[in-house]
Amino acid sequence: MADSYYAATAKPSPDHPQLQENIQADLLVIGGGCTGLSAALFAARRGLRVVLLEGGRIAWGASGRNGGQIIPGLRQGPRELVKRHGREEAKRLFALAVSARDLVVDLILQHRINCDLTLTGHLHAVRNGDLDDLRREAEFAAEEMGYPHLAALDQGDLAEELATDHYDCGLLDREGGHFHPLNYALGLARVAVEAGVSIYQNSPVIGLKKNNIIEARTPRGTVTAPLGVLACDALLGHLDPGLAGRIMPIASHVVATAPLRPDQVPVLKNRAISDSYFSVNYYRMTADNRLLFGGGERYFPRKANEIAPIVRKPLEKIFPQLQGVAIERAWGGLVSITTSRLPDIGRKGALFYAQGYSGQGAILSTLAGKVLAEAATGTAGDFDVMAQVRPAAFPGGMALRTPLHVLGMMWYGLRDRL
Ligand SMILES: Cc1cc2nc3c(=O)[nH]c(=O)nc-3n(C[C@H](O)[C@H](O)[C@H](O)COP(=O)(O)OP(=O)(O)OC[C@H]3O[C@@H](n4cnc5c(N)ncnc54)[C@H](O)[C@@H]3O)c2cc1C
């Protein structure tokens, strides 16, 4: 993370203390990414005394390292949602998911969070795709979901989008875009503190009792509260093995090039781009004209010096004209996926949780945090919509999920290469 483009361009932000005492709260939030920060903010706005414990530094997890792509909706598109969940449930779920975009944009604008917000659209670029199928998806979204923002692009349209002929069609969502995720999360933390949340950094929860009352132990203090939110996503580990077995962490790697000359810029309309490979490539320009390119998924995180060569391969395959381009920053993080690629949102006694956004959590996490805060304060409508589609756990839980997934990824990785 220290080597990331985001850390190098982070806005100054206030420090938060380490927990050094035993305290009580109405709501304890564990995890200082966007899920936890949002849950804390919206619960405090509803009058609760909220304490947030972060093991490292605010947004040091996925929220401060991701591709910054604002991708409205869920990993399952509108037609797939209807097929799997029925028309009515799919409509409610889709409407709620796409509301994440306006929620985040409103927070940024209302609270003047300086995070390079760019609302130019998100393009899903497809290789060996079916243009008619993308057209049907766009029509279905407009007619059945009331979402008229999708457009199918053919090869001619793509030539005006990207300086490559690597893809043959694409699905544009005009509501998408990109932002600087670390500066967004740091801004969210500032807004949460202004709303009354007490944030403690460098305070990892090393013991969690979940009886009538929740008690979280950190190295130098404890927090007790009647209600809690678990917002640790891929970093949950052994804090709750049952929940951790419901998600699969996958390492994804990102690089930022040196600033490009205008004639080198490969993303012609400044949109966020992700593609159709099983091991997804995602890229966009930064505010200072660098190509920020993510990909190179691996089962385990790589050392800092191994990342640039891994990511350079797909970058140069898609944009051969950038062969040898200087890579100035390289970093990695853990993406958590679920079996259905829908988020895993639920409740275990007095503990609410949200995890497993499957690569689309940059804005969904803020929505999920708000939904958890509402549920914790007695308004469960949106929580029920999301909790109803709870994905199945990975077979074998934490112990077997990785070997089984490695096999699956090898197979799909082979298909990508062929
Ligand atoms: C490399 C990468 C690229 C991505 N790109 C995109 C993208 O372009 N668009 C998109 O929509 N999504 C993307 N994602 C996914 C997105 O970043 C995540 O879904 C989202 O940030 C999850 O937020 P979160 O708050 O739930 O988890 P995190 O941001 O991971 O926060 C969890 C926090 O919990 C803390 N924690 C863990 N255990 C403990 C403990 N025991 N005690 C206290 N604290 C603890 C961690 O330190 C961490 O800060 C990407 C993810 C990665 C890793």
The ligand as an SDF file (V2000), in Angstrom:
LIG
                    3D

 53 58  0  0  0  0  0  0  0  0999 V2000
   -6.7530   -4.1290   -6.0240 C   0  0  0  0  0  0  0  0  0  0  0  0
   -8.2470   -3.9320   -5.9090 C   0  0  0  0  0  0  0  0  0  0  0  0
   -8.9270   -3.2900   -6.9450 C   0  0  0  0  0  0  0  0  0  0  0  0
  -10.3050   -3.0870   -6.8420 C   0  0  0  0  0  0  0  0  0  0  0  0
  -10.9280   -2.3300   -7.7910 N   0  0  0  0  0  0  0  0  0  0  0  0
  -12.2340   -2.0110   -7.6500 C   0  0  0  0  0  0  0  0  0  0  0  0
  -12.8420   -1.0870   -8.5420 C   0  0  0  0  0  0  0  0  0  0  0  0
  -12.1930   -0.5210   -9.4150 O   0  0  0  0  0  0  0  0  0  0  0  0
  -14.1700   -0.8440   -8.4010 N   0  0  0  0  0  0  0  0  0  0  0  0
  -14.9030   -1.4440   -7.4330 C   0  0  0  0  0  0  0  0  0  0  0  0
  -16.1190   -1.1990   -7.3610 O   0  0  0  0  0  0  0  0  0  0  0  0
  -14.3310   -2.2530   -6.4940 N   0  0  0  0  0  0  0  0  0  0  0  0
  -13.0220   -2.5480   -6.5770 C   0  0  0  0  0  0  0  0  0  0  0  0
  -12.4150   -3.3320   -5.6410 N   0  0  0  0  0  0  0  0  0  0  0  0
  -13.2210   -3.8430   -4.5110 C   0  0  0  0  0  0  0  0  0  0  0  0
  -13.4470   -2.7940   -3.4170 C   0  0  0  0  0  0  0  0  0  0  0  0
  -12.2620   -2.0940   -3.1760 O   0  0  0  0  0  0  0  0  0  0  0  0
  -13.9320   -3.4730   -2.1210 C   0  0  0  0  0  0  0  0  0  0  0  0
  -15.0700   -4.2400   -2.4220 O   0  0  0  0  0  0  0  0  0  0  0  0
  -14.3050   -2.4980   -1.0190 C   0  0  0  0  0  0  0  0  0  0  0  0
  -13.3190   -1.5320   -0.8490 O   0  0  0  0  0  0  0  0  0  0  0  0
  -14.5480   -3.2330    0.2960 C   0  0  0  0  0  0  0  0  0  0  0  0
  -14.6720   -2.2720    1.3240 O   0  0  0  0  0  0  0  0  0  0  0  0
  -14.7330   -2.7390    2.8330 P   0  0  0  0  0  0  0  0  0  0  0  0
  -14.8290   -1.5410    3.6680 O   0  0  0  0  0  0  0  0  0  0  0  0
  -15.8140   -3.7440    2.9920 O   0  0  0  0  0  0  0  0  0  0  0  0
  -13.3730   -3.5210    3.0890 O   0  0  0  0  0  0  0  0  0  0  0  0
  -11.8240   -2.9100    3.2890 P   0  0  0  0  0  0  0  0  0  0  0  0
  -11.7490   -1.6410    2.5930 O   0  0  0  0  0  0  0  0  0  0  0  0
  -10.9540   -4.0090    2.9470 O   0  0  0  0  0  0  0  0  0  0  0  0
  -11.8340   -2.6060    4.8300 O   0  0  0  0  0  0  0  0  0  0  0  0
  -11.7390   -3.6220    5.8110 C   0  0  0  0  0  0  0  0  0  0  0  0
  -10.9590   -3.0370    6.9810 C   0  0  0  0  0  0  0  0  0  0  0  0
  -11.1020   -3.9150    8.0910 O   0  0  0  0  0  0  0  0  0  0  0  0
   -9.8870   -3.8200    8.8150 C   0  0  0  0  0  0  0  0  0  0  0  0
   -9.7810   -5.0000    9.6770 N   0  0  0  0  0  0  0  0  0  0  0  0
   -9.6670   -6.2920    9.2830 C   0  0  0  0  0  0  0  0  0  0  0  0
   -9.5870   -7.0900   10.3650 N   0  0  0  0  0  0  0  0  0  0  0  0
   -9.6500   -6.2790   11.4560 C   0  0  0  0  0  0  0  0  0  0  0  0
   -9.6210   -6.5180   12.8620 C   0  0  0  0  0  0  0  0  0  0  0  0
   -9.4780   -7.7610   13.3650 N   0  0  0  0  0  0  0  0  0  0  0  0
   -9.7180   -5.4540   13.6990 N   0  0  0  0  0  0  0  0  0  0  0  0
   -9.8550   -4.1950   13.1970 C   0  0  0  0  0  0  0  0  0  0  0  0
   -9.8790   -3.9200   11.8720 N   0  0  0  0  0  0  0  0  0  0  0  0
   -9.7810   -4.9530   11.0160 C   0  0  0  0  0  0  0  0  0  0  0  0
   -8.8140   -3.7740    7.7370 C   0  0  0  0  0  0  0  0  0  0  0  0
   -7.5950   -3.2390    8.2250 O   0  0  0  0  0  0  0  0  0  0  0  0
   -9.4750   -2.8960    6.6910 C   0  0  0  0  0  0  0  0  0  0  0  0
   -9.0990   -1.5330    6.8080 O   0  0  0  0  0  0  0  0  0  0  0  0
  -11.0420   -3.5780   -5.7080 C   0  0  0  0  0  0  0  0  0  0  0  0
  -10.3500   -4.2240   -4.6850 C   0  0  0  0  0  0  0  0  0  0  0  0
   -8.9750   -4.3910   -4.7670 C   0  0  0  0  0  0  0  0  0  0  0  0
   -8.2530   -5.0570   -3.6320 C   0  0  0  0  0  0  0  0  0  0  0  0
  1  2  1  0
  2  3  1  0
  2 52  2  0
  3  4  2  0
  4  5  1  0
  4 50  1  0
  5  6  2  0
  6  7  1  0
  6 13  1  0
  7  8  2  0
  7  9  1  0
  9 10  1  0
 10 11  2  0
 10 12  1  0
 12 13  2  0
 13 14  1  0
 14 15  1  0
 14 50  1  0
 15 16  1  0
 16 17  1  0
 16 18  1  0
 18 19  1  0
 18 20  1  0
 20 21  1  0
 20 22  1  0
 22 23  1  0
 23 24  1  0
 24 25  2  0
 24 26  1  0
 24 27  1  0
 27 28  1  0
 28 29  2  0
 28 30  1  0
 28 31  1  0
 31 32  1  0
 32 33  1  0
 33 34  1  0
 33 48  1  0
 34 35  1  0
 35 36  1  0
 35 46  1  0
 36 37  1  0
 36 45  1  0
 37 38  2  0
 38 39  1  0
 39 40  1  0
 39 45  2  0
 40 41  1  0
 40 42  2  0
 42 43  1  0
 43 44  2  0
 44 45  1  0
 46 47  1  0
 46 48  1  0
 48 49  1  0
 50 51  2  0
 51 52  1  0
 52 53  1  0
M  END
$$$$
